[in-house]
Amino acid sequence: MKRKIAIWGGGAYGTFIFEKIQEYRCDEYEIKYIADKNAESLQKKFDIPVVTPQEIISLYRDKKIDGVLVGVTWLPYEREMLKFLHENEIPEITILKDTDFVLSDKLDYVEKNVIQCYPGYSINSIEDAYIKCNVEFNDVTYVYTSDGTIIRDTWNAWGVRTIHKNYPLKFDKSYWDDCEKIEELCMLAGCFQFNYWHVTFEMLDKLFVMVKSGYKGKYLMYETGFNKQLIELFDIEESRIIWIKDGAPSPKYLHVSKLYYVVCDYKDRHLHASVLDKAAEYLIEKSHSCEREFGKRVFFKRIGVRQLLGADKILEDYGFEVVIPEELTLMEQIKCFNGADIVLCPHGAGSSNSLYMKKGSHFIETFSRDYINPLCIQVIQKRNVNYHMLVELEDYNHMEKWDRDRDYKLLPDLLKMTIEQIINNNYV
């Protein structure tokens, strides 16, 4: 008997789940409703009723649904939804069964060769692996066996060996006709590896480890401008890169005789920081050939979301140079941060460049009250950089809704006091 379900979420991921369940799992699940807070505006998008989240309660009590599948990927929203379901005693539906996948630590033939390289790091290998990249949703790469069993995914870049629970995937031999045979490949196509912050903090260490190991095979990476600049700085020929572009590599499916990937014990972030510190020194040395010069006090200004408003004039009075990251090459960003005595940067991708700051310099990172996430602490500590966190004291436009990407302001006196304390204490 089919299970009657509602999908909570009518956005991109919820729509994807809706379509794929109908394509792959229609014999097991019948989608009766879409639930979304914007139910009224989504009525024409789906061919089934769209209800509000509150209506889920009565639908379950009236036995019109057996449970709810949470169709979002942003963790804070998912937590709120799961809390709501728990409080109202509504079952959460997950698509994948325990028997659908076998994780790599349960397979004898996986990871035969484990090379210990740096403390907390190892280079692992899998023989005779198939790879399917980004052809279902978002940026997940799957490694699977010749019988279609998934043995790894890259949803979690921090090394947790779990398969994302709601992907209704299907693997069969029809894919294999398009496979390209590759002898050696290192997988650097992890989650969000098209994003500069994620590349710096989740891929750079792995690339550095492989380069220092003497590896001469190919790499699987996302095609971005900064990734192309990064491999150039590491003296890797582009002919050794299989680029993933617009969601899939060319060809889309790969058959690899020996697949390598780097595993790190990210539970100890200090070990992670230690390897990133070594990678930073390597890249800083490379950046010395950059001819562009930057000031000693830098305002690394965001022009997209999460902008710091109202600070330009104050920073100008203290001699800060405004630098727009989108206008710089990777080498220029490295040189800019390494040469500065003080950098002020709103939290975001630009913050990852604090990795390249010199000993004794000062990094001022700013946050809105809605999103405080100082992710570079261990790296800054390792590099002996002074860290200053500034958070807005009041929501400048009194928004009632939580928004991690909204613009914000700092209390002017707080900003001035922080800068003057750095300068007047003869730090710089």
Buried (B, 14 or more C-beta within 10 A) or exposed (E): EEBBBBBBBBBEBBBBBBEBBEEBBEEBBBBBBBBBEEBEEBEEEBEEBBBEBEBBBEBBEEEEBBBBBBBBBEEEBBEBBBEBBEEBEBBBBEBBEEEBBBBBEEBEEBBEEEBEBBEBBBBBBBEEBBBBBBBBBBBBBBBBBEEBBBBBBBBBBBBEEEBBEBBBBEBEEEBEEEBBEBEBBBBBBBBBBBBBBBBBBBBBBBBBBBBBBEBEBBBBBBBBEBBBBBBBBBEBEEEBBBBBEEBEBEEBBBBBEBBBBBBBBBEEBEBBBBBBBBBBEBBBEBBEEBEEEBBBBBBBBBEEEBBBEBBEEBBEEBEBBEBEBEEBBBBBBBBBBBBBBBBBBBBBBBBBBBBBBBEEBBBBBBBBEBBEEEBBBBBBEBBEBBBBBBBBEEBBEEEEEEBEEBBBBBEEEEBBEBBEEBBEEEEB
